[in-house]
C-alpha cells in the first residue's frame, strides 16, 4: 500500500497539471479575425431616376437603392408575410406581350435583381409563369387559346413585391398587379421559368426586334423618367423613329428621343 505522503504528493501534481497557467492558449472556438465580411451589392442607380426616394436596404447592403415615385397600388397583405408574391401580367396562351412588358420594366428599373432561386433579400425577385384561371382541354379551332398564363414574382418581403407591382402598373396600366401571400388563389397549373426573364437577357431590344418589344421599352423608360402612369407620347406617334429610340441604352435618352420624334 502507498504511503500517505506519496499519495498526497501525487494528488498535488495532478492538480497543478490540470490548472491553466497565466497566458496559456485555451482550446475554445472563436470567430476568425480574417473571415470575409458580408458582400455588399451595390444597386445600379440610373441617372434618369427623377422623383426618386430612398428604399431601406438590408443589413448586408452598403448602398441605398432608389426607386421613382410610381403610383401606388392596393396591397392587402400583412407586412410579416413569409412568402409574398405579385401577379404581374395575365395573358392568353400564345400571347407573349406580358412577358416582354415585365422584362422591359425590369430593364428600366435595375434596382430589382432577378435571381435564379427563391429571393432572399430586399429588391431580389424570382419570376415564374403558371396557368392562371379556368382552362379547357380541347380547342374549337386551330390556335384557340386553352388557358391564361400569369407572370408572377416571388419576393423576400412585401415591400419589394409592392414596389415591383407599382413599377409594372406604371408601364402597363391595363394590368392590375395583385400582391398576395403564398400561392395566388387563381393558380391552376404548374411552375415554369420564363425564358424572356432570365437575368442575362434583361437588356434593351436588339436591332430589328418586334414592334411590341420597342414599344415596351419606350413605355418603361418614359414611365421611369416621368414617374407617371401613362407615357405622354404613344408608340404610334413616334413612328419610324421608334426602333432607334428604343435601342438607346439610357432611359433618359429614350425619353428625350421619343418626345422629340413625337412632335
N, C-alpha and C positions, 0 to 999 in steps of 0.2 A: 504493500500500500504506500502511495506517495505521501511524503511528509506534509503537514500543513504549511510550512514555509514555502515548499516548492509549488504547491497549488496556488497560493496567493500570488507568487511571482508570475506564474503563467497567466492568471486572470488579468493582472495589471498590464502585461504585454499585449493581450488581445484587445483590451480597451484602447490602448494607445494606437494600435494598428488601424482600428476602425473609426478613429476620430479624425475628421478632415483638418489638415493643417491650414494655418492662415495663409491666404493667397493661392491655395491649391485650386485647380480647374475642376469644377463639378461636372458630372456626366448628366446634364439636363438639357433637353432640346430647346433651341431658341431660333428666332427668325434670322435668316441670313441677312447680313448688312448689305450684301450685293444683290439681293433679289430684285428683279426688274420691276419698275414702277408700272402701274396700270397704264395701258395705252391711252392716248388722248386724241381720239379722232377729231379732226377739225372740219366742221360743216362748211361746205362751199357756200359762199355768200355772193350773190350776184350784185353787180354794181347797179343793176336796174331795180333793186328792191325798194321802190318808193313806198312811203307809208308803212315802213317795217317796224315791228316791235319785238323785244326780246322774248324768247321762249325758254323757260327754265331747262337747263341741261342736267343730266345725272352727274353723280359724283365723279365718274370716270372721264368726263369731258372737260377740257380746259377752255373750249371756245363756247360762246353763246350764239346759238343759231338764231336767225331772224326769218320771219315769215311776214308777208304782206297782210294788211287788214282785209282779208276776204270776208264777204257777207257771211253771217253766222247761219248755222243750220240747227234744227231742233235735235236735242240729244236727251233721251230718257233712260240713261244707263248710269248706275251708281259708279262713282269715281274709283271705287276699290275693286271693280270687276277684274277677274283674273284672266279672262280670255276675250278682250274686246276685239270686235271686227266691224268693218264698214262695208256694206254692199254699195258698190260704186255704179257700175253700168250693167243694165239688163237688156239683152238683145235676143232676137230670134236666132235660131240655128242658121249658120252661114253668114250672119251679119257680123263683120269684124270691126265695125266703126267704134264700138265701145272700148275695145282693147286699144285702138290707136289713140283715142282721146285720153285714156288713162296714161298711156305711155308718154304722150307729149305733156301732160300735166306734170309728170314726174321729171321730165327733162327740164321744164321751165322752173321747177322748184327743187333744186338739187339738195336742199336741206334734208329731204327724205332719203334714207338709204335703203335700197332694196336688198334684202338678204335671201339666201337660198333656203335656210331653215327657219323655224319659228322665231319671230322677232323677240328680242330680249332687252333692248334698250330704247329710250325715248327717241323718236324720229326714225326708228327702224320699222320697215314693213315687209311682210312677205305676202305674195299675191298668188291667188289660185282662181280657178274657174269651176263652176259646178252647174248642173241642171237646176233650174230655179222655177218653181211654179208647176202647173199641170203639164203633162206630156202625153203623147199618144204613140202607138207602135206602128201605125200604118199611115200612108200618105194618100191623099185624093188625087195628086198629080205629081209628076217628077219634079223634085226640087222644093216641094212644100215643106216648110219648117215643121218639125215634130215637137219641138220644145223651145224654151228660152234658156239662155245661159247667163249667169251673173259673174262679173269680175269682183272678187272680194279680197280685201286686205285684212290681214291679221296684224295686230299691234301689241306692243308691250304694255301700253297704258292707254286709257280712254282719250286723253288729250291729243295723242298722235292721230288716232282714228278720226277724231273730230276735225283736226286741222287738215288732214288729207281730204276728208269729205267736203269741207268748205272750199278748198282749192279746186277740187274737181267740179263742184257745182258752179263755181265762177266761170269755169271753162265751158261747161256743158249745162246750161240752165235747164234744159229739158229733162235732165236726170235729177233724181231726188235721192241723194245718198242717205243710207239708213245705218246708223250706228247701233249695234246690238251687242249683247253679252253672250258669247258662246255661238253655236251653230245657228245661222239665221233660220227662222221657222219655215220659210218657204223653200228651203233646200230639199230637193227630191232626187238628186243624183250624186255622183261620186266626186272625187277630188282630183284635179289635174292642174299642172303648172301651165302658164300661158307663155307661148314662145315669144311673143312680142314684148313681154315684160321681164325678160332676163336682163340683169343689170348691164351686161356687155352690149346690149342693143339699145340702151337708153341714149339716144342721140337725135339731133335734128334730122329731118327727112333727107334721104340721099337724092342725088340728081335723078330726074325722070321718075320720081315717085308718083303714086296715085294722087289725084287732086284732094281727096279726103284727108290724106296724110299732111299735105301742105296746109290745108285749112285748119286741121287740129293744132298744128304748130303755131299758126297765126293767132288762133283763139287763145291758146295757152299763154303766149307771150304778151298779147295785148291785155289779157286779164291780169297777168303778173305785174305789168308795168303800171297799169291804171288802178288795179285792185277793184275793178267794177265788175258786176255780173255779166255785162254784155260788152263785147268789143264795139268801139264807136264806128269801125269800118268793117263791113261784111266781106267775106271772101269773094263774092261776086263783084263787088265794087273795085277790088284790087286788080281784077282782070289778068292780063298776060304777065304782070309782074309778080303774081302770087308765088310761083316756084322760086324765083330769085330771092324774094323777101324771106320766105320760109326757110331757105337754106342758110341764112346768116346765123352765126354761132351765138351772138349775144341777143337777149330778149329786147333790150332797149333798141338795138339796131333793127330788129324785126319790126318793132312797133313804129319806129320812125319811117321805115321803108313803106309799110302799108298805109300809113297816114298820108305820106306824100303821093303814093300811087293812087290812092282813093280820091284825091282832089280833082 
